[in-house]
Protein backbone atom coordinates (compact mmCIF):
# COMPACT_ATOMS: atom_id res chain seq x y z
CA UNK A 1 0.00 0.00 0.00
CA UNK A 2 1.27 3.46 -0.88
CA UNK A 3 2.60 5.33 2.14
CA UNK A 4 1.12 8.69 3.10
CA UNK A 5 4.24 10.57 1.95
CA UNK A 6 4.25 8.77 -1.40
CA UNK A 7 0.57 9.59 -1.81
CA UNK A 8 1.25 13.25 -1.14
CA UNK A 9 4.10 13.31 -3.66
CA UNK A 10 1.92 11.66 -6.29
CA UNK A 11 -0.93 14.09 -5.59
CA UNK A 12 1.41 17.06 -5.80
CA UNK A 13 2.76 15.77 -9.10
CA UNK A 14 -0.71 15.36 -10.58
CA UNK A 15 -1.86 18.79 -9.38
CA UNK A 16 1.38 20.39 -10.53
CA UNK A 17 1.10 18.86 -13.99
CA UNK A 18 -2.51 19.99 -14.26
CA UNK A 19 -1.54 23.54 -13.29
CA UNK A 20 1.26 23.60 -15.87
CA UNK A 21 -1.17 22.63 -18.63
CA UNK A 22 -3.71 25.17 -17.38
CA UNK A 23 -1.04 27.87 -17.42
CA UNK A 24 0.03 26.97 -20.96
CA UNK A 25 -3.57 27.38 -22.08
CA UNK A 26 -4.55 30.41 -20.03
CA UNK A 27 -1.49 32.66 -20.04
CA UNK A 28 -1.50 33.50 -23.79
CA UNK A 29 -5.21 34.34 -23.72
CA UNK A 30 -4.90 36.46 -20.59
CA UNK A 31 -1.85 38.24 -21.98
CA UNK A 32 -3.72 39.08 -25.18
CA UNK A 33 -6.76 40.40 -23.35
CA UNK A 34 -4.68 42.44 -20.89
CA UNK A 35 -2.57 43.90 -23.68
CA UNK A 36 -5.31 44.73 -26.18
CA UNK A 37 -8.76 43.83 -24.87
CA UNK A 38 -9.83 47.35 -24.00
CA UNK A 39 -8.36 48.77 -27.20
CA UNK A 40 -10.10 46.11 -29.26
CA UNK A 41 -13.49 46.93 -27.74
CA UNK A 42 -12.81 50.64 -28.25
CA UNK A 43 -12.04 50.05 -31.91
CA UNK A 44 -15.44 48.44 -32.39
CA UNK A 45 -16.88 51.92 -32.19
CA UNK A 46 -14.36 53.54 -34.54
CA UNK A 47 -13.10 50.89 -36.95
CA UNK A 48 -15.56 50.36 -39.80
CA UNK A 49 -13.46 47.63 -41.38
CA UNK A 50 -13.38 45.66 -38.14
CA UNK A 51 -17.15 45.94 -37.72
CA UNK A 52 -17.74 44.80 -41.30
CA UNK A 53 -15.39 41.85 -40.79
CA UNK A 54 -17.17 40.81 -37.59
CA UNK A 55 -20.61 41.07 -39.18
CA UNK A 56 -19.42 39.04 -42.18
CA UNK A 57 -17.85 36.46 -39.88
CA UNK A 58 -20.98 36.05 -37.75
CA UNK A 59 -23.32 36.03 -40.75
CA UNK A 60 -21.43 33.42 -42.76
CA UNK A 61 -20.87 31.22 -39.70
CA UNK A 62 -24.59 31.40 -38.90
CA UNK A 63 -25.51 30.51 -42.48
CA UNK A 64 -23.09 27.58 -42.57
CA UNK A 65 -24.41 26.32 -39.24
CA UNK A 66 -28.05 26.61 -40.31
CA UNK A 67 -27.42 24.67 -43.52
CA UNK A 68 -25.52 21.99 -41.61
CA UNK A 69 -28.31 21.62 -39.06
CA UNK A 70 -30.85 21.11 -41.86
CA UNK A 71 -28.74 18.66 -43.86
CA UNK A 72 -26.58 17.17 -41.11
CA UNK A 73 -29.24 16.25 -38.56
CA UNK A 74 -30.80 13.56 -40.80
CA UNK A 75 -27.31 12.23 -41.53
CA UNK A 76 -26.49 12.18 -37.82
CA UNK A 77 -29.73 10.30 -37.13
CA UNK A 78 -29.05 7.67 -39.78
CA UNK A 79 -25.52 7.17 -38.45
CA UNK A 80 -26.73 6.99 -34.84
CA UNK A 81 -29.38 4.40 -35.67
CA UNK A 82 -27.00 2.46 -37.98
CA UNK A 83 -29.37 2.71 -40.93
CA UNK A 84 -26.80 3.50 -43.60
CA UNK A 85 -24.96 0.77 -45.52
CA UNK A 86 -21.27 1.22 -44.83
CA UNK A 87 -22.07 3.58 -41.97
CA UNK A 88 -18.58 3.30 -40.48
CA UNK A 89 -16.98 4.31 -43.77
CA UNK A 90 -19.42 7.20 -44.22
CA UNK A 91 -18.77 8.40 -40.66
CA UNK A 92 -15.02 8.29 -41.27
CA UNK A 93 -15.37 10.29 -44.50
CA UNK A 94 -17.56 12.86 -42.75
CA UNK A 95 -14.98 13.32 -40.01
CA UNK A 96 -11.98 13.36 -42.37
CA UNK A 97 -11.97 17.19 -42.79
CA UNK A 98 -11.11 17.44 -39.09
CA UNK A 99 -7.75 15.79 -39.83
CA UNK A 100 -6.88 17.71 -42.98
CA UNK A 101 -4.61 20.77 -42.53
CA UNK A 102 -6.83 23.76 -43.11
CA UNK A 103 -4.84 25.31 -45.98
CA UNK A 104 -5.09 21.91 -47.66
CA UNK A 105 -8.85 22.01 -47.07
CA UNK A 106 -8.92 25.39 -48.81
CA UNK A 107 -6.97 23.99 -51.75
CA UNK A 108 -9.38 21.05 -52.00
CA UNK A 109 -12.34 23.42 -52.00
CA UNK A 110 -10.67 25.57 -54.63
CA UNK A 111 -10.09 22.51 -56.79
CA UNK A 112 -13.69 21.35 -56.43
CA UNK A 113 -15.54 24.68 -56.58
CA UNK A 114 -13.12 27.14 -58.20
CA UNK A 115 -13.92 28.86 -61.46
CA UNK A 116 -11.90 26.29 -63.43
CA UNK A 117 -13.87 23.34 -62.03
CA UNK A 118 -17.02 21.89 -63.57
CA UNK A 119 -19.11 22.66 -60.50
CA UNK A 120 -17.60 26.11 -60.09
CA UNK A 121 -18.28 27.09 -63.68
CA UNK A 122 -21.91 26.01 -63.40
CA UNK A 123 -22.33 27.96 -60.17
CA UNK A 124 -20.63 31.02 -61.69
CA UNK A 125 -23.05 31.00 -64.63
CA UNK A 126 -25.88 30.91 -62.08
CA UNK A 127 -24.40 33.94 -60.33
CA UNK A 128 -23.12 31.92 -57.37
CA UNK A 129 -19.39 32.49 -57.50
CA UNK A 130 -17.49 30.71 -54.74
CA UNK A 131 -14.04 32.28 -54.89
CA UNK A 132 -13.88 35.74 -53.38
CA UNK A 133 -17.44 35.76 -52.08
CA UNK A 134 -19.32 35.36 -48.78
CA UNK A 135 -20.65 32.09 -50.19
CA UNK A 136 -17.09 30.81 -50.42
CA UNK A 137 -16.46 31.83 -46.81
CA UNK A 138 -19.56 29.97 -45.65
CA UNK A 139 -18.53 26.92 -47.68
CA UNK A 140 -15.08 26.89 -46.10
CA UNK A 141 -16.61 27.19 -42.63
CA UNK A 142 -19.04 24.39 -43.38
CA UNK A 143 -16.32 22.08 -44.69
CA UNK A 144 -14.08 22.38 -41.63
CA UNK A 145 -16.78 22.65 -38.95
CA UNK A 146 -19.74 20.53 -40.10
CA UNK A 147 -18.02 17.28 -38.98
CA UNK A 148 -18.10 18.61 -35.42
CA UNK A 149 -21.85 19.10 -35.65
CA UNK A 150 -22.58 15.72 -37.23
CA UNK A 151 -20.39 13.85 -34.76
CA UNK A 152 -21.86 15.56 -31.68
CA UNK A 153 -25.42 15.31 -33.03
CA UNK A 154 -24.95 11.61 -33.68
CA UNK A 155 -23.86 11.03 -30.09
CA UNK A 156 -26.77 13.08 -28.76
CA UNK A 157 -29.31 11.16 -30.83
CA UNK A 158 -27.73 7.82 -29.91
CA UNK A 159 -28.37 8.62 -26.22
CA UNK A 160 -32.13 8.75 -26.86
CA UNK A 161 -33.60 5.33 -26.24
CA UNK A 162 -35.03 4.11 -29.54
CA UNK A 163 -37.87 2.45 -27.65
CA UNK A 164 -39.48 5.90 -27.45
CA UNK A 165 -39.71 5.90 -31.25
CA UNK A 166 -41.18 2.41 -31.21
CA UNK A 167 -43.89 3.51 -28.78
CA UNK A 168 -44.72 6.54 -30.94
CA UNK A 169 -45.05 4.32 -34.01
CA UNK A 170 -47.40 1.94 -32.18
CA UNK A 171 -49.57 4.98 -31.47
CA UNK A 172 -49.85 5.77 -35.16
CA UNK A 173 -46.84 7.95 -35.99
CA UNK A 174 -44.87 7.31 -39.15
CA UNK A 175 -41.16 6.59 -38.60
CA UNK A 176 -40.08 10.13 -39.53
CA UNK A 177 -42.92 11.71 -37.58
CA UNK A 178 -41.81 9.74 -34.53
CA UNK A 179 -38.28 11.07 -35.02
CA UNK A 180 -39.52 14.65 -35.38
CA UNK A 181 -41.93 14.53 -32.45
CA UNK A 182 -39.96 12.35 -30.03
CA UNK A 183 -36.27 11.87 -30.79
CA UNK A 184 -35.28 15.35 -31.91
CA UNK A 185 -36.90 17.15 -28.95
CA UNK A 186 -35.26 14.73 -26.51
CA UNK A 187 -31.89 15.26 -28.22
CA UNK A 188 -32.51 18.98 -28.60
CA UNK A 189 -30.06 20.17 -25.96
CA UNK A 190 -27.25 18.16 -27.51
CA UNK A 191 -28.14 19.31 -31.02
CA UNK A 192 -28.10 22.94 -29.94
CA UNK A 193 -24.75 22.44 -28.20
CA UNK A 194 -23.38 20.84 -31.38
CA UNK A 195 -24.58 23.84 -33.40
CA UNK A 196 -22.89 26.25 -30.99
CA UNK A 197 -19.61 24.33 -31.26
CA UNK A 198 -19.82 24.41 -35.05
CA UNK A 199 -20.61 28.13 -35.09
CA UNK A 200 -17.65 28.89 -32.85
CA UNK A 201 -15.37 26.75 -34.99
CA UNK A 202 -16.55 28.50 -38.13
CA UNK A 203 -15.94 31.93 -36.63
CA UNK A 204 -12.37 30.98 -35.78
CA UNK A 205 -11.52 29.48 -39.19
CA UNK A 206 -8.62 31.02 -41.11
CA UNK A 207 -6.62 28.56 -43.21
CA UNK A 208 -9.34 27.34 -45.56
CA UNK A 209 -10.90 30.78 -45.90
CA UNK A 210 -7.70 32.60 -46.77
CA UNK A 211 -7.11 30.18 -49.66
CA UNK A 212 -10.63 30.39 -51.02
CA UNK A 213 -11.67 33.97 -50.19
CA UNK A 214 -9.14 36.57 -49.07
CA UNK A 215 -11.56 39.40 -49.89
CA UNK A 216 -13.98 40.23 -48.39
CA UNK A 217 -12.17 39.73 -45.09
CA UNK A 218 -13.53 37.88 -42.13
CA UNK A 219 -12.15 38.82 -38.72
CA UNK A 220 -9.45 36.15 -38.63
CA UNK A 221 -8.14 37.16 -42.06
CA UNK A 222 -8.27 40.84 -41.07
CA UNK A 223 -6.14 40.11 -38.01
CA UNK A 224 -3.56 38.30 -40.16
CA UNK A 225 -3.66 41.04 -42.81
CA UNK A 226 -2.97 43.76 -40.27
CA UNK A 227 -0.19 41.73 -38.68
CA UNK A 228 1.61 41.22 -41.99
CA UNK A 229 1.03 44.80 -43.18
CA UNK A 230 1.42 46.86 -40.01
CA UNK A 231 2.89 44.61 -37.32
CA UNK A 232 1.86 43.13 -34.01
CA UNK A 233 0.34 46.23 -32.43
CA UNK A 234 -2.10 46.69 -35.31
CA UNK A 235 -3.25 43.07 -35.15
CA UNK A 236 -3.68 42.83 -31.38
CA UNK A 237 -7.03 44.68 -31.04
CA UNK A 238 -8.66 42.53 -33.73
CA UNK A 239 -7.28 39.37 -32.13
CA UNK A 240 -8.55 40.47 -28.72
CA UNK A 241 -12.05 41.06 -30.12
CA UNK A 242 -12.02 37.54 -31.55
CA UNK A 243 -11.14 36.14 -28.14
CA UNK A 244 -13.99 38.09 -26.54
CA UNK A 245 -16.32 36.85 -29.27
CA UNK A 246 -15.26 33.28 -28.54
CA UNK A 247 -16.43 33.70 -24.94
CA UNK A 248 -20.05 34.01 -26.06
CA UNK A 249 -20.50 30.47 -27.43
CA UNK A 250 -18.38 29.15 -24.56
CA UNK A 251 -20.82 30.61 -22.02
CA UNK A 252 -23.76 29.24 -24.00
CA UNK A 253 -22.19 25.79 -24.01
CA UNK A 254 -21.64 25.91 -20.27
CA UNK A 255 -25.30 26.78 -19.73
CA UNK A 256 -26.45 23.98 -22.04
CA UNK A 257 -24.29 21.43 -20.23
CA UNK A 258 -25.76 22.29 -16.85
CA UNK A 259 -27.66 19.21 -15.76
CA UNK A 260 -28.02 15.97 -17.61
CA UNK A 261 -30.78 17.18 -19.91
CA UNK A 262 -33.74 15.21 -21.22
CA UNK A 263 -31.75 13.04 -23.60
CA UNK A 264 -30.49 10.68 -20.90
CA UNK A 265 -31.86 7.15 -20.96
CA UNK A 266 -34.14 6.29 -18.10
CA UNK A 267 -32.57 4.05 -15.47
Beta strands, then each sheet from edge to edge (+ up, - down):
end
